[in-house]
Amino acid sequence: MTECESEPVATDVARPDPRDPRDPGRRDPRGPALAATAALLLVLAVVAGAVLALSHADGYRWSQAALVPADGRPHVVELADDGPALVWTYDAEVVPACTVRDTGGGAALEPGPVDGAHRREGGSAGDWVATSSIRPASSSVEVTCERAAAPVAVESAPALPPPLAGLGAWVALPLGLGLAGLALAGGAALLGVRRGRGVAR
């Protein structure tokens, strides 16, 4: 080998395989997938919330089991559990006198006060308002209300805050979708931060 001749320069520089998860510059495919899924869930949450609100525009949909005719006769109402329950009237200014008894022992239940925050859409004529609370010892009560134009409703006290409880149990659907979407969006953001730190090293 002469002096002017030199050894061939190595051109095959080791480069990280783009599929190698150890490559800090590799784009994690989970990030865009999580972001797209999060966006879809958030859109579905908004749509479900709008549909739910529109479905109650003409009045809250009570189950027939919760409605009690104000006809002076006793009616048994089955509750979700033996926890606190609310007595609702269609017009807070016209509250019929009602007697509520626990079917377990027959004792009359003393009505308790409510703060007036529990309201549900009743249509153009007025709203449903929780006017008293009761604490039965069993999961059913006997309700007798004096004669009035509108019925009353008796239902287990909602676990959700009043603004959300006004839409009923179906409000859990848009809430669940929204929370899931936010969780996935947070996951996508976390993957993006981790990738950015890996590239910066």
Summary of the structure (lengths in Angstrom):
residues: 201
radius of gyration: 31.0
end to end distance: 43.0
largest distance: 119.3
contacts: 524
relative contact order: 0.22
helix: 31%
strand: 20%
